[in-house]
Amino acid sequence: MKTMSETATKIVPCPHCRGDSVFAPSNRWRPFCSARCREMDLGAWASESFRVEAAAPTEDSDLPH
């Protein structure tokens, strides 16, 4: 008889390369497929390649209320 973890293996797309990635405790890089993809994603955040859009603050927003 299979255990719950053996029957519930979920495959998801790697956020970086879009390849198959096992989303389970056995994959130490989850949700990424490999250490390389995890490092590449971290590097993109560190170099500010990924950004969250926001409106530029106005001068009035810097004043205390």
N, C-alpha and C positions, 0 to 999 in steps of 0.2 A: 504494500500500500504506500502511495506517495504522500509526503508531508505537504502541508499547506504551502510552504515556500517553493517546493518543486512544481506544484501545479499552478501557482499564481505568478509565474515569471512574466513580467510585462516588458515589452520592447517599445521604446519611444525613440523619436528622432533626436539625435545629438543636436543641441542648440548651436553648435559651431559648424560642423560639417554636414549635418542632416543625415548621416549614416545611422545604422541601427545601434541602439544603446540599451543595455539591460538595466532596467530601473529596479534594482534590488540591492540589498546590503552586500551582496557578493561583488558588486561593481563599486570599487572605492572612489571612482571619479564621477559617479552619477550626479547629475543627469548626463554628463558628457561620456563619450565612448572611450576616451583615453586621457592620459595625463597631458599629452600634447594639445588636444582640443581645449582642455581646461586652462592650460597656460596661455594659449592663443587668445581665448576669451578674456582672461584677466588682463593680458597685455593691451587688448583693445580698450578696455575700461580705463586702464592706467594712462593710456595715451590720449584719452578723451575722444576716441573714435565713436563711442556710443554716448549719446547725449540725450537728455530729457529736454524737450522744447519748453521754453518759458518766456513770458513777456519780460521785456527789459523793465527794471524798476524805475519809477519816476523819482525826482528829487524829493517830492513831498513824502514819499513812503519811508524815507530815511529819518524824518523828524519824529521825535517822541510825541505821543498823544497826551 
